[in-house]
Each structure stands twice: as C-alpha cells, then as structure tokens.
Amino acid sequence: LEIFLRLPNLPALVRAALTCRSWLGAVRSSRPFRRLFRALHPAPLLGLFLEVDEDAAPSFAPLRRTDPDVAAALRCGDFFLTSLPVQDGAYTGWGIVDCRDGYILLRNMFSLAAVNPMTWAVDIIPMPDDVRAGSGLSFGFLGFHLLSSEENPWSLRVVCVCADVSRVRAAVFSSETWDWAIHPWVEIGGDNSLKYNAGMLVDGSVYWPFHGEHRMIRINTATMEVINVDLPLQVDVESCNYNAGETRDGQLCIVYAADDFHLHVWIRGVDGDGIGIWVPQNILSLSAEIGRVTRGWLGHLRVVQVRSGYVYLSMKCITPVGILRCWFLSLSLETMKIESLIHGTFGDSAYPYIMAWPPCLICHDGSSTGHEVEASH
C-alpha cells in the first residue's frame, strides 16, 4: 500500500490492484488507504458530456490525455451510451440531468436512467408519479440529482425536486427499496420563481436559486429540512453566471462570473454571533488568460459547475463569419490556473465526467476476497 500511494492516478491504481488477488485484497480491505489515496490523487476528469440534439443521445468529448492508464480507462467504457434502451430504433430523447460519482443521470418523457459508463451498468428508474398529489395546475418538475457514496457504490439515490406556485416538495428514490419516498409540501414564498434545472448538490444538500431574488433554498437530503440561504449582493441574480459548489476541502462556495470577465469567489462562514455569512475570497480578472487560451476570442462567460475545488467555465462567441464557437475551461481554486479542456462548434451545456472508484476496489465488510476481479474491466 505504501508503494501504491506513489502511483500517479486512479487508473494506474486499478491496473496495479488487478494484477493479483492479494494486491486487490489489500486495496479492498483498507478504507484508510483509499481515503488517503483520494486525498493525494483526486480522480481524473475523463471528458465532457455535451447536449447536442434533444432527439439524440448526449455526445462525449474525451480529453486528449497522454497518460496511457487514463486512455485505457476511456477505451474500456461505454461513453457512447450504447447500453441505453432504445424504442422504435431511437433513444427516445434522453437528456442529461446530473453527472457525478461515475454515474450519468438521464431523463426522457417516461423514466430516468442511471448509467455508469465504466461498468456498463444501466438502471431504469420509474418517475415519481405520486409526487403530484395535492398540487395544482402550476406543478412542475424542477430537476433531479444523484446521491451516492464513494465507499458504497452499489447504493444509489435520486432526489427529485418539484414546485407548485409558492411550495416545494422533494422525493427520494432508493436503489435498496426500489421505491420513491415522497415528502410533504413546504411553503417557501414567491410565485413559481425557482429556476428550472438550476439546482446544485453540495455535501448532501440541494441548493436552488430563485429568479430575481438574492436567495436560494437549501434542501437537506438527510432530514428534508428546507431553509432560505441568502446570496452575495454583488451577484447578478438575473444572469445564469453563478453557481454554488464546494472547495477541495468541502466548504460551500459561490462563484460568479461578471460581464467584465472578473470571477468572484465567496466561501460560506459565520460571524461572531454564529450567523451564516458569505466571506469574499478572490476577485480574478480572467480576460487576459482566457484570451491567451482562446487566441484572442472573447464572448459570453458562464459558470457551468463548481466541483471539488475546480470551476468549470464555458465561453461562447460568434465568429466574424457567423459561426458559433464554444470553449470549455477549468480553473483550480487552489492554484488559480486555467486549463482549456475542449472547444468546437457546439452549445455551452456540458457535464464534466470524473472517474469514480470501481466497485471491485471497494469491500463493504473489509474482507480481502477478490472474487470481483473476474467481472472487472
């Protein structure tokens, strides 16, 4: 295990651990080793899932990495989503609603699908029909989020958030019971003002912003408590240029991209009276750095996602010949270094796919048996 800690990344660990049963058992039986390896070697970003056509399955754009182990992981996975069920020869309009912990959550008119491209596993999840009970004509699904555990990848939960005028309700699907738990309606004020598909999952809680208000609601998925959380006054709430997320050490943060290409970062803290406040951390001017990456092109900058200390940004513009071009970038909140991920003639809707630990490297009871090796890739 001391030697394994010096491997460069998770794909290299997978290849080493699957060399023999004793090495696999050593990794499977040591939760402290897995925790330390995650801290030293964050799981790699393999690519981005892009929404290119509402009638077709999402496309995957792999990052062109030179690491042979990461390339091997990409070759083994079902990133074309061929395991999705088809109907009448088509993919029935599957669209991505969340992507985390190695899973992609997709939705069509009839059901949800949780897909793990690395293991080729697909779970078709029914929609929560009973969630409409007690609602009126203004009922609507706001979005869905995945909940999973790094140490229990076999268990999966899905959180559904829906609204009806000034009320909100959550339903939670569990793969262990294969059923939805419907929670009561909660009054939050406003009038159908929660933004559609704008929720952000941070540390087990879903944060959902309002249209035109400097607040969002926080839904604790463990207790289902719903509270209001203010937003920094500097955030332009009419824009789509901000997102909640977490720093590398798990702190709640807000990242806002202003029209002048300045990136504002706040971290949630408390004042002397124990009241939650937003503590400003950084204001970064990104115009010169983005101009260097895009060779002088500057356009509309948007915060796509904030995950584990990385800010994922999109920047799109119209070229002089009328072609829409889009760049996806990542920014480390620790080093403040910007990296260009991909660019091309597509829209700015993307979901970063970060490799998760394969189930074959994890054991519930701490035993060191390695019978999963035959079923692994």
Kinemage of the C-alpha trace (Angstrom):
@kinemage 1
@onewidth
@group {chain A} dominant
@subgroup {mainchain}
@vectorlist {calphas} color= white
{ca leu a 1} P 0.000 0.000 0.000
{ca glu a 2} L 2.913 2.386 0.648
{ca ile a 3} L 4.077 1.762 -2.909
{ca phe a 4} L 0.554 2.141 -4.301
{ca leu a 5} L 0.308 5.615 -2.739
{ca arg a 6} L 3.086 6.686 -5.106
{ca leu a 7} L 1.159 5.735 -8.239
{ca pro a 8} L 0.196 8.787 -10.321
{ca asn a 9} L -3.581 8.395 -10.524
{ca leu a 10} L -6.650 6.199 -10.029
{ca pro a 11} L -6.438 4.336 -13.398
{ca ala a 12} L -2.855 3.311 -12.564
{ca leu a 13} L -4.041 2.005 -9.191
{ca val a 14} L -6.788 -0.041 -10.849
{ca arg a 15} L -4.300 -1.701 -13.208
{ca ala a 16} L -1.871 -2.427 -10.352
{ca ala a 17} L -4.512 -3.741 -7.942
{ca leu a 18} L -5.927 -6.154 -10.524
{ca thr a 19} L -2.522 -7.772 -11.030
{ca cys a 20} L -3.246 -10.430 -8.386
{ca arg a 21} L -5.755 -11.281 -5.685
{ca ser a 22} L -3.504 -10.334 -2.767
{ca trp a 23} L -2.893 -6.817 -4.118
{ca leu a 24} L -6.590 -6.395 -4.856
{ca gly a 25} L -7.427 -7.615 -1.365
{ca ala a 26} L -5.002 -5.128 0.174
{ca val a 27} L -6.785 -2.198 -1.501
{ca arg a 28} L -10.277 -3.571 -0.839
{ca ser a 29} L -9.682 -4.199 2.860
{ca ser a 30} L -8.143 -0.799 3.746
{ca arg a 31} L -10.543 2.128 3.921
{ca pro a 32} L -7.796 4.413 5.376
{ca phe a 33} L -5.651 3.686 2.311
{ca arg a 34} L -8.493 4.576 -0.058
{ca arg a 35} L -9.194 7.784 1.850
{ca leu a 36} L -5.527 8.806 1.734
{ca phe a 37} L -5.192 7.918 -1.951
{ca arg a 38} L -8.222 10.100 -2.783
{ca ala a 39} L -6.667 13.000 -0.887
{ca leu a 40} L -3.323 12.639 -2.675
{ca his a 41} L -4.655 11.786 -6.135
{ca pro a 42} L -8.068 13.302 -6.987
{ca ala a 43} L -9.968 11.228 -9.536
{ca pro a 44} L -9.196 12.394 -13.093
{ca leu a 45} L -11.558 14.294 -15.355
{ca leu a 46} L -12.057 12.000 -18.354
{ca gly a 47} L -14.136 14.277 -20.564
{ca leu a 48} L -17.380 16.193 -21.010
{ca phe a 49} L -20.853 15.020 -21.947
{ca leu a 50} L -22.445 17.521 -24.343
{ca glu a 51} L -26.099 18.092 -25.198
{ca val a 52} L -26.035 18.446 -28.977
{ca asp a 53} L -29.534 17.382 -30.067
{ca glu a 54} L -32.640 16.822 -27.934
{ca asp a 55} L -33.630 13.845 -30.093
{ca ala a 56} L -30.262 12.081 -29.830
{ca ala a 57} L -28.196 10.623 -27.037
{ca pro a 58} L -25.672 13.042 -25.498
{ca ser a 59} L -22.215 13.134 -27.053
{ca phe a 60} L -18.993 12.548 -25.146
{ca ala a 61} L -15.859 14.600 -25.788
{ca pro a 62} L -12.824 12.894 -24.211
{ca leu a 63} L -9.913 14.945 -23.028
{ca arg a 64} L -6.794 14.192 -25.028
{ca arg a 65} L -4.575 12.947 -22.245
{ca thr a 66} L -1.146 11.465 -22.853
{ca asp a 67} L -1.377 9.208 -19.793
{ca pro a 68} L -1.770 5.617 -21.083
{ca asp a 69} L -3.729 4.490 -17.998
{ca val a 70} L -6.340 7.240 -18.434
{ca ala a 71} L -6.548 6.410 -22.155
{ca ala a 72} L -7.112 2.742 -21.251
{ca ala a 73} L -9.963 3.725 -18.920
{ca leu a 74} L -11.608 5.661 -21.744
{ca arg a 75} L -11.300 2.742 -24.168
{ca cys a 76} L -12.994 0.361 -21.734
{ca gly a 77} L -16.053 2.497 -21.029
{ca asp a 78} L -19.427 2.825 -22.732
{ca phe a 79} L -19.137 6.564 -23.290
{ca phe a 80} L -21.316 6.401 -26.407
{ca leu a 81} L -24.127 5.243 -24.069
{ca thr a 82} L -24.942 2.277 -26.290
{ca ser a 83} L -26.389 0.500 -23.241
{ca leu a 84} L -29.306 2.944 -23.063
{ca pro a 85} L -32.610 1.276 -24.043
{ca val a 86} L -33.964 2.196 -27.452
{ca gln a 87} L -37.553 2.449 -28.613
{ca asp a 88} L -38.546 2.231 -32.275
{ca gly a 89} L -34.861 2.419 -33.178
{ca ala a 90} L -34.276 5.720 -31.330
{ca tyr a 91} L -33.005 6.821 -27.938
{ca thr a 92} L -36.403 8.411 -27.070
{ca gly a 93} L -34.972 11.831 -26.278
{ca trp a 94} L -32.680 11.029 -23.347
{ca gly a 95} L -31.249 14.215 -21.812
{ca ile a 96} L -28.711 14.530 -19.000
{ca val a 97} L -29.952 15.964 -15.701
{ca asp a 98} L -26.926 15.170 -13.486
{ca cys a 99} L -23.466 13.616 -13.643
{ca arg a 100} L -21.392 12.698 -10.587
{ca asp a 101} L -19.582 9.849 -8.814
{ca gly a 102} L -19.124 7.944 -12.061
{ca tyr a 103} L -22.845 7.957 -12.912
{ca ile a 104} L -24.823 9.873 -15.512
{ca leu a 105} L -28.490 10.518 -14.734
{ca leu a 106} L -30.675 10.901 -17.813
{ca arg a 107} L -34.375 11.581 -18.256
{ca asn a 108} L -36.917 11.184 -21.024
{ca met a 109} L -40.691 11.566 -21.022
{ca phe a 110} L -41.264 8.214 -19.335
{ca ser a 111} L -38.432 7.383 -16.932
{ca leu a 112} L -34.953 8.068 -15.593
{ca ala a 113} L -31.776 6.134 -16.362
{ca ala a 114} L -28.682 5.936 -14.154
{ca val a 115} L -25.744 4.886 -16.337
{ca asn a 116} L -22.214 4.006 -15.237
{ca pro a 117} L -20.110 4.083 -18.424
{ca met a 118} L -17.109 2.463 -16.737
{ca thr a 119} L -19.018 -0.662 -15.639
{ca trp a 120} L -21.644 -0.573 -18.424
{ca ala a 121} L -24.358 -0.741 -15.740
{ca val a 122} L -27.774 0.769 -16.511
{ca asp a 123} L -30.654 1.190 -14.044
{ca ile a 124} L -34.029 2.307 -15.419
{ca ile a 125} L -35.859 4.226 -12.686
{ca pro a 126} L -39.605 4.982 -12.833
{ca met a 127} L -40.780 8.560 -12.493
{ca pro a 128} L -42.314 9.505 -9.096
{ca asp a 129} L -45.966 9.666 -10.163
{ca asp a 130} L -47.341 10.190 -6.631
{ca val a 131} L -45.342 13.388 -6.219
{ca arg a 132} L -48.139 15.348 -7.949
{ca ala a 133} L -50.610 14.658 -5.137
{ca gly a 134} L -52.019 17.838 -3.613
{ca ser a 135} L -50.681 20.085 -6.381
{ca gly a 136} L -52.426 22.420 -8.786
{ca leu a 137} L -52.063 23.365 -12.439
{ca ser a 138} L -48.721 25.075 -11.754
{ca phe a 139} L -46.980 21.838 -10.778
{ca gly a 140} L -43.650 21.192 -12.442
{ca phe a 141} L -40.504 19.103 -12.082
{ca leu a 142} L -37.548 21.385 -11.346
{ca gly a 143} L -34.758 18.828 -11.592
{ca phe a 144} L -33.123 15.611 -10.410
{ca his a 145} L -29.874 14.908 -8.576
{ca leu a 146} L -27.775 11.821 -7.884
{ca leu a 147} L -26.715 10.837 -4.384
{ca ser a 148} L -24.103 8.136 -3.941
{ca ser a 149} L -21.231 7.201 -1.672
{ca glu a 150} L -17.623 6.596 -2.656
{ca glu a 151} L -17.465 3.753 -0.131
{ca asn a 152} L -20.796 2.214 -1.167
{ca pro a 153} L -21.063 2.469 -4.963
{ca trp a 154} L -23.728 -0.262 -5.044
{ca ser a 155} L -26.282 2.004 -3.343
{ca leu a 156} L -27.781 4.849 -5.353
{ca arg a 157} L -30.327 7.533 -4.508
{ca val a 158} L -32.017 10.107 -6.733
{ca val a 159} L -33.511 13.345 -5.402
{ca cys a 160} L -36.421 14.838 -7.348
{ca val a 161} L -37.357 18.466 -6.652
{ca cys a 162} L -40.693 19.852 -7.854
{ca ala a 163} L -42.635 23.058 -7.264
{ca asp a 164} L -46.230 24.301 -7.219
{ca val a 165} L -46.618 28.098 -7.052
{ca ser a 166} L -45.035 29.004 -3.670
{ca arg a 167} L -44.369 25.466 -2.440
{ca val a 168} L -41.617 22.955 -2.990
{ca arg a 169} L -41.507 19.196 -2.496
{ca ala a 170} L -38.755 16.590 -2.627
{ca ala a 171} L -38.952 12.888 -3.399
{ca val a 172} L -36.069 10.455 -2.901
{ca phe a 173} L -35.576 7.209 -4.804
{ca ser a 174} L -33.501 4.446 -3.203
{ca ser a 175} L -31.959 1.582 -5.147
{ca glu a 176} L -32.198 -0.558 -1.998
{ca thr a 177} L -36.006 -0.358 -1.781
{ca trp a 178} L -36.541 0.463 -5.484
{ca asp a 179} L -39.203 2.964 -4.483
{ca trp a 180} L -39.739 6.691 -4.041
{ca ala a 181} L -40.201 8.330 -0.634
{ca ile a 182} L -42.487 11.358 -1.143
{ca his a 183} L -42.006 14.184 1.354
{ca pro a 184} L -44.590 16.867 2.254
{ca trp a 185} L -45.006 20.192 0.501
{ca val a 186} L -43.067 23.070 2.097
{ca glu a 187} L -44.036 26.749 1.762
{ca ile a 188} L -41.092 28.853 0.523
{ca gly a 189} L -42.777 32.070 -0.692
{ca gly a 190} L -42.508 33.593 -4.129
{ca asp a 191} L -44.645 32.726 -7.134
{ca asn a 192} L -43.215 29.982 -9.356
{ca ser a 193} L -39.874 31.759 -9.094
{ca leu a 194} L -37.466 28.844 -8.630
{ca lys a 195} L -35.192 28.448 -11.652
{ca tyr a 196} L -35.720 25.320 -13.759
{ca asn a 197} L -32.910 22.740 -13.731
{ca ala a 198} L -30.654 25.096 -11.752
{ca gly a 199} L -30.149 23.113 -8.545
{ca met a 200} L -26.679 22.412 -7.170
{ca leu a 201} L -25.823 19.470 -4.903
{ca val a 202} L -23.199 20.249 -2.257
{ca asp a 203} L -22.329 17.949 0.662
{ca gly a 204} L -25.670 16.148 0.622
{ca ser a 205} L -27.817 19.286 0.338
{ca val a 206} L -29.508 20.689 -2.769
{ca tyr a 207} L -29.292 24.461 -3.276
{ca trp a 208} L -31.881 26.005 -5.601
{ca pro a 209} L -31.833 29.669 -6.718
{ca phe a 210} L -34.797 31.970 -7.362
{ca his a 211} L -35.466 34.197 -10.356
{ca gly a 212} L -34.689 37.821 -9.494
{ca glu a 213} L -34.075 37.241 -5.761
{ca his a 214} L -30.880 37.262 -3.741
{ca arg a 215} L -31.651 33.952 -2.104
{ca met a 216} L -31.804 30.240 -2.684
{ca ile a 217} L -33.341 27.380 -0.757
{ca arg a 218} L -31.318 24.598 0.844
{ca ile a 219} L -32.878 21.129 0.997
{ca asn a 220} L -31.059 18.840 3.413
{ca thr a 221} L -31.473 15.414 1.806
{ca ala a 222} L -30.890 13.648 5.146
{ca thr a 223} L -33.551 15.493 7.162
{ca met a 224} L -35.547 17.110 4.299
{ca glu a 225} L -35.371 20.421 6.158
{ca val a 226} L -35.861 23.396 3.811
{ca ile a 227} L -34.326 26.771 4.713
{ca asn a 228} L -33.553 30.021 2.911
{ca val a 229} L -29.920 30.971 2.192
{ca asp a 230} L -29.018 34.490 1.068
{ca leu a 231} L -26.773 35.216 -1.913
{ca pro a 232} L -23.947 37.792 -2.014
{ca leu a 233} L -25.354 41.169 -3.065
{ca gln a 234} L -22.734 41.501 -5.816
{ca val a 235} L -24.247 38.551 -7.725
{ca asp a 236} L -26.417 39.481 -10.705
{ca val a 237} L -29.370 37.211 -9.946
{ca glu a 238} L -30.927 37.795 -13.375
{ca ser a 239} L -27.977 36.099 -15.058
{ca cys a 240} L -27.018 32.434 -15.260
{ca asn a 241} L -23.412 33.244 -14.430
{ca tyr a 242} L -23.138 31.922 -10.881
{ca asn a 243} L -23.145 28.535 -9.208
{ca ala a 244} L -22.845 27.049 -5.757
{ca gly a 245} L -20.271 24.340 -5.224
{ca glu a 246} L -17.590 23.125 -2.883
{ca thr a 247} L -13.916 23.811 -2.391
{ca arg a 248} L -11.452 20.926 -2.349
{ca asp a 249} L -11.912 20.608 1.431
{ca gly a 250} L -15.711 20.536 1.106
{ca gln a 251} L -16.620 24.125 2.039
{ca leu a 252} L -19.720 25.655 0.450
{ca cys a 253} L -18.821 28.424 -2.010
{ca ile a 254} L -20.410 30.693 -4.619
{ca val a 255} L -18.604 31.523 -7.869
{ca tyr a 256} L -19.906 34.360 -10.054
{ca ala a 257} L -18.618 35.402 -13.492
{ca ala a 258} L -19.315 39.092 -14.153
{ca asp a 259} L -19.773 40.577 -17.614
{ca asp a 260} L -16.343 42.217 -17.384
{ca phe a 261} L -14.628 38.786 -17.122
{ca his a 262} L -13.988 39.146 -13.395
{ca leu a 263} L -14.557 35.973 -11.381
{ca his a 264} L -15.829 36.465 -7.808
{ca val a 265} L -15.489 33.730 -5.177
{ca trp a 266} L -17.170 33.595 -1.748
{ca ile a 267} L -16.967 30.882 0.924
{ca arg a 268} L -19.728 30.334 3.469
{ca gly a 269} L -18.694 31.175 7.022
{ca val a 270} L -20.168 32.503 10.263
{ca asp a 271} L -19.844 35.857 12.002
{ca gly a 272} L -19.214 36.486 15.699
{ca asp a 273} L -22.881 35.808 16.511
{ca gly a 274} L -22.883 32.473 14.723
{ca ile a 275} L -24.911 33.781 11.760
{ca gly a 276} L -24.048 32.468 8.311
{ca ile a 277} L -22.311 34.981 6.029
{ca trp a 278} L -20.503 34.940 2.681
{ca val a 279} L -16.803 35.662 3.085
{ca pro a 280} L -15.175 37.072 -0.097
{ca gln a 281} L -12.084 35.121 -1.139
{ca asn a 282} L -10.906 36.224 -4.557
{ca ile a 283} L -11.715 38.535 -7.449
{ca leu a 284} L -9.866 37.350 -10.543
{ca ser a 285} L -9.535 39.121 -13.873
{ca leu a 286} L -9.771 36.379 -16.498
{ca ser a 287} L -9.850 38.360 -19.755
{ca ala a 288} L -6.104 38.152 -20.477
{ca glu a 289} L -5.787 34.477 -19.540
{ca ile a 290} L -8.903 33.413 -21.451
{ca gly a 291} L -7.794 35.495 -24.420
{ca arg a 292} L -4.480 33.624 -24.361
{ca val a 293} L -6.236 30.241 -24.267
{ca thr a 294} L -8.765 31.141 -26.984
{ca arg a 295} L -6.220 33.072 -29.123
{ca gly a 296} L -7.940 36.385 -28.685
{ca trp a 297} L -11.599 35.336 -28.826
{ca leu a 298} L -13.765 36.772 -26.026
{ca gly a 299} L -17.513 36.326 -25.655
{ca his a 300} L -20.100 35.271 -23.071
{ca leu a 301} L -18.534 33.659 -19.984
{ca arg a 302} L -20.636 31.301 -17.853
{ca val a 303} L -20.007 29.227 -14.717
{ca val a 304} L -21.039 25.685 -15.663
{ca gln a 305} L -20.216 23.898 -12.416
{ca val a 306} L -18.115 24.120 -9.251
{ca arg a 307} L -16.903 20.728 -8.065
{ca ser a 308} L -14.154 19.662 -5.618
{ca gly a 309} L -12.226 22.909 -5.866
{ca tyr a 310} L -12.499 23.280 -9.650
{ca val a 311} L -14.618 25.827 -11.514
{ca tyr a 312} L -15.803 24.665 -14.933
{ca leu a 313} L -16.466 27.559 -17.293
{ca ser a 314} L -17.843 27.968 -20.782
{ca met a 315} L -17.116 30.837 -23.139
{ca lys a 316} L -19.015 31.167 -26.414
{ca cys a 317} L -18.873 33.744 -29.164
{ca ile a 318} L -19.902 34.297 -32.764
{ca thr a 319} L -17.006 34.480 -35.216
{ca pro a 320} L -16.921 37.149 -37.974
{ca val a 321} L -18.215 34.542 -40.454
{ca gly a 322} L -21.231 33.819 -38.221
{ca ile a 323} L -20.108 30.503 -36.659
{ca leu a 324} L -20.849 29.798 -33.002
{ca arg a 325} L -17.757 28.595 -31.162
{ca cys a 326} L -17.576 27.451 -27.555
{ca trp a 327} L -14.656 26.773 -25.217
{ca phe a 328} L -14.851 24.782 -22.009
{ca leu a 329} L -12.252 25.663 -19.388
{ca ser a 330} L -11.355 24.586 -15.859
{ca leu a 331} L -9.960 26.789 -13.115
{ca ser a 332} L -8.364 25.448 -9.925
{ca leu a 333} L -9.420 27.478 -6.879
{ca glu a 334} L -6.119 26.499 -5.221
{ca thr a 335} L -3.623 27.392 -7.936
{ca met a 336} L -5.847 29.782 -9.958
{ca lys a 337} L -4.533 28.102 -13.103
{ca ile a 338} L -6.824 27.969 -16.150
{ca glu a 339} L -6.791 24.967 -18.466
{ca ser a 340} L -8.528 24.686 -21.821
{ca leu a 341} L -10.495 21.425 -21.974
{ca ile a 342} L -12.219 21.306 -25.382
{ca his a 343} L -13.572 23.737 -27.946
{ca gly a 344} L -15.728 23.450 -31.032
{ca thr a 345} L -18.982 24.435 -32.715
{ca phe a 346} L -21.432 23.322 -30.037
{ca gly a 347} L -23.520 24.951 -27.295
{ca asp a 348} L -22.428 25.672 -23.744
{ca ser a 349} L -24.366 22.886 -21.999
{ca ala a 350} L -21.891 20.348 -20.618
{ca tyr a 351} L -21.447 17.885 -17.772
{ca pro a 352} L -17.892 17.054 -16.634
{ca tyr a 353} L -17.352 13.301 -16.155
{ca ile a 354} L -14.917 12.458 -13.356
{ca met a 355} L -13.798 8.855 -12.973
{ca ala a 356} L -15.168 7.102 -9.875
{ca trp a 357} L -13.584 4.275 -7.921
{ca pro a 358} L -14.538 0.928 -9.493
{ca pro a 359} L -16.677 -1.251 -7.181
{ca cys a 360} L -14.095 -4.045 -7.496
{ca leu a 361} L -11.667 -1.963 -5.382
{ca ile a 362} L -14.126 -1.487 -2.503
{ca cys a 363} L -15.432 -4.002 0.013
{ca his a 364} L -18.316 -3.491 2.461
{ca asp a 365} L -17.144 -5.730 5.281
{ca gly a 366} L -13.392 -5.262 4.952
{ca ser a 367} L -12.777 -8.780 3.710
{ca ser a 368} L -9.945 -9.284 1.272
{ca thr a 369} L -11.560 -11.763 -1.088
{ca gly a 370} L -11.085 -10.814 -4.710
{ca his a 371} L -13.926 -12.586 -6.496
{ca glu a 372} L -14.956 -9.392 -8.310
{ca val a 373} L -11.774 -9.446 -10.367
{ca glu a 374} L -13.324 -11.714 -12.997
{ca ala a 375} L -16.150 -9.247 -13.604
{ca ser a 376} L -13.973 -6.139 -13.712
{ca his a 377} L -12.647 -4.425 -16.834
